[in-house]
Amino acid sequence: MTNTEARDVIDRFLRLTADGPNENMPDLFAEDAVFEMPYLPPGAPLPAQGREAFRAHLKSGREVQKFDSVQNVNIYETIDPQVVVAEYRLHGSIIPEGSRFALDLITIARVSDGLIVWSRNYANPLAAAIAFGRVPDLIAGLTA
């Protein structure tokens, strides 16, 4: 595996994300892929583990959110040929309200045999709470 191969997988993932949540996104993940989101706002569900759990998560996500572009993409190679870092801005809307959002994200991913086996995703919890109407949950979590 080379950095270029890992980079290509993440590039495909971001292209699918730009029109998502896309039902083909989980196909880029290993069956037992691990998802980490260290800065989830209080009250947000923890990410499910494994490809099929991710598929179910995306299916339910399509009911509440729609992504329409990924911009400002930078993909950085690391000294480990399986690990890449992607920095990007995700644009979309919350379906029930029709409100728009733009979230800056950083994803660190490990790719093995052409599939993502591990990813850690960072987003600003305040921006996410505002976008998804969870500011009261965030405040409650901060004052608990």
N, C-alpha and C positions, 0 to 999 in steps of 0.2 A: 504494500500500500504506500502510495506517495501522498504528499500534501495536496497535489493536484487532484487526485481521486477523491480525497475527503472534501476538498473545496467544491468539487463538482456536485457531490451529493447535497451539500448544504445549499449550494446555488439552486439546485432543483427544488429543494424544500422551500426556499424563499419564493421561488416563482409560483409554486402551488399555493403558498400562503397568501400571495397577493390577490388571489381569487378564491378566498376561502371563508370559513373553514371548508377545505376541499376533501372529498372522500378518498382521494388518492394519496393524501399526505401520510397516512399510517403505513403505506406500502414501502416507504423509505426507512422504516424502523425495524429493528430486529424483533423477533417474537417476544423476547424477554427484556426489551429496552427499559431503561430506567430514566425517569423524568424528575428533575429537581427544580423547585421554584422557591428559593430561600426568602424572597421578600413579598410573599403573598399577603394581601391585606387581611386583617381579622375577618373571620366569617367566610372567606373564600375557601372552596373545597380544595383539598390537597390533590395534586395530580395523580391520576391512576397510573399503575405500572403495567408495562407490556403493550404490545401493538394493538391487541383487540380492545383493551381498556381505553387506549388512546382513540381508537376508532369510535367507540361509544361516546367518549367525551366530545369529540368533534361533531358527532351527529346531534347531540343535545345542544352544543354550542351554536349550530346553524339556526336554531330556533330563536336565539336572542341576539346574535351578532353577525355582521357581514363585513368581511375585509374587502377592500377594493384596491389597495396598492401597498407595495413595500418600496420605500424610497430611502435615499441616503445610505445605500448598502456599502459596507466595507467588510471584506472577509480577510482575516489575518491568519497566516500560516504560523505554526509553532515548530519548535524543535522536534516534537513528537509528530511523525507523519500521519498519525491517526486523529490528531486533535486540531480543530480549527475554531476560531472565534469569529462570530458574525455580529456586526453592529448595524442596526437598521431602525427605521421608523415605520411602524405599521399604522395604516389609515383604515378607518372603517366606520361603521355605524351600529348603534344599538337599535335593533329592529322594532321593539315595542314603542319606543319613544321617537325614533327617527333621529336621535341626536348623533352627532359626529364625534369621533375621537381620533387622536394621533398619539401613539405611545412609542417612546424610544425604548428599544430592547437591546440586550446583549445576550447572545446564546453561545455557550461553550459546548462543543459537541465532540464526541469520540465516534469515529466511523471505522467499522471493521467489515471486511468482505462486502463492501458496497452498501452497508446499512448502518444507520445511526444506532448505536448500542447504549449510549448515555448522552443526556443533555441536561445542562443547567441553564436556566433562563432567569434573567434579571430584568425587572421593569420597575420604574418608580412607583412605589405603592400609593403615593398621593395622587399621581396622575391616573392610575388605574381605578382608584376609589372614586374619583370625580367622574371618570368616563362611565363607570358602571353603576353610579348612584349609590355607592357604598360608603360615603363619607361618615354617616352616623356610626357604622360598624367600625370604621377606622378610629374615630374619636373614642368610642367605647373601649376598643382594644388598647388605646394609648392611656386611658385613665383607669383601667382595671387593675 
